[in-house]
Each structure stands twice: as C-alpha cells, then as structure tokens.
C-alpha cells in the first residue's frame, strides 16, 4: 500500500437528465484532494455524453461541504473544463444546516474563478426551476430548438 496516498473522503453520484439538459450531482462531504479526483472521474464520465451547447448542473450537497485549499484549487480547474464544454449555470442545494456560511464560502471560491452563473438554494425543486430557466435562455440565444428531433 502506498502510504503517501490518502483515500477519497466524500461520495459522488451523477446522472444527466437529457430532457432538461441538467447534470444532477449528489455529494456527501467533507472532501479532500483525492475526492476531487474521484469527482472528476464520475462527473467527467457523464459530461462526455452531453451533446448540447447549453447545460446546467444541480448539485445536492449532504454533509459538511468543506475541503482543503488543494481540493478547492482542483475544483476550480474542474469547473473551468465544464464551462468550456457548455456548462452555463450551477445551482447548489446545501442540505446540511450546520456551517452554511462556511460552505457557501467554499463553493463561492470554486465558482467565482469562472464565468459560471451560480446560486444557492434550500430546495431542490426551486434550484431545478432556476436552472431550467437559465438553460432555456441559453438555448434560445443559440437558436437551438430542443424539440426539433421530436417533431420529425
């Protein structure tokens, strides 16, 4: 066993909802740098299958969403890659009431280094509605009709 390596702290699950162009990401914190590598494997696999110029991510965070600075820096790189692939907005739902201000500070550090629109929510349904509006506006700006294939 390599004693210089740590195991990933935290859990991540992801799936892309094609109908709404929303990547759903469920996280359980706290996180470490190794978790960010796991995150990129799991979420990156989903991003590879996204075939639209505009999509959003809905991040449901359970547990204390905090991480060391190295993990924050890795998160910033991950967000930059996703923005380059069409990510236009992220809605973060913090389900853990403890340390909300600290959690928002962590997530803001990750997202503020990019051009990504992001917002915090207490409710997943409200977050999805906000994201759907952002994605629809982007698709309209790109003259993309989500239902072209359905009409043929």
N, C-alpha and C positions, 0 to 999 in steps of 0.2 A: 504494500500500500504506500502511496506517495504521501508522506506526512506534510509536504508543503501545500497540498491541495485541501480545500475545505469542501464539504458537501453543500449543495444549494439549500439555502434557507428560504422557504416560501413555496407556494404552489401556484401553478398557472394552467388554465384551460382556455381554449379559444375555438370559436367557430364563426364562419362568415355567413351572414343572412343575406343571400343574393337579392331577395325581393326588395329589401330596404337599403341595400348597399352599406350595411353596418357590420363591422367586425366586433363580435361580443367577446370580451376578455374578462375572465374571472380570476381574481388574485387573492391569495391569502398571505399576509405578511407576518413578521418583518422579512426584509430581503437582505441579501448580501451580493457581492460581485458575481459569485458563481450562479446565483439565481438569475441574474441578468443574462448570463449566457444561456441558461435553460429557457428563459423567456424568449430570447431571440430564436432558438430552435423551434419552440412550439408555435409562437405567433408568426414567425417568419415563414413557416410552412403554410400557414393559412394565407398570408399576404401574397405568396407566389401564385395562388389560384384566383386572385382578384383581377377581374378584367373590366374595369370601368375607370374613367378619368377622375371620378369623384367618389370618395367613400369616407365614412366616419368610423370611429371606434368608441364603443361604450365599455368603459372599464368599471367593473364592480369590484370594490376593494373590501375584503373582510380581514379582520385582524388589524394590527398596528402597521400601517404602511410607512415604514421608515427604513432608511438604508444609509450605509456609509458613503462618503463622498465619491469613492471609486465607482460605486454602483450608480450613483446619480450621474456621473460623467458618462458611463456606459448607456444609461437611459437616454441621455441627450443624443448620443450617436444613433441609437435605435430609432428615435423619433425623427431625426433628420433623414434617415433612409426611408422611413414610411411616408414622410411628406413628399419625397422625390417620387414615390410610387402612387401618389394621388390622395393620400390622407389629407383631409381638409379641416376636420374638427374632431375633438375628443371630449366626451362627457365622462366625468369621473363621479362615481357614486361611492361615497365613503360610508360604509355600514357600521364602522366602529366609532362610537361617540367619544371614546377616550382620545385625547390628544389631537382633536380635529385641526386646531391651528397649526400644530407641528406637521401633520400630514399634508395639509394644504401647502405649507412652505416647501416640503419635499417635492410634491408634484409640480408646483409652480417653477421650481428650479429646473425640473426636467423639461417642461413645455415652453417656458419663456425664452429659451435659447433658440427657438424656431419661430416660423411664421404661423404656426398652427393655432387656430382658434380653440380655446378650451374653456370649460365651465364646470363648476362643482354642483352636485345635486344631492338631495336627501332621498330621492325617489327614482327608481329605475324607469318607470313609465314616463315621467317628466323628462328625464335625460334622453330617452329614445325619441320623444317628440321634438325636442330641441335639435337633436342630431338629424332627424328626418328633414326638418326644415332647412338646415344648412346644406345637406346633400342635395335636396331638390333644387335649391337656388343655384348651386354649383352646376348641376346637370343642365338646368335651363340656360345658364350662362355659356355653357359649352354646346348648346343646341343638341343635347343628347336626349332622345326620347326612350325612356325605359321600356316602353311597350311596343316598340317597332316590331320585334320578333313575334309578339303575341298576336298582332293583327294580321300577320301573313298567313 
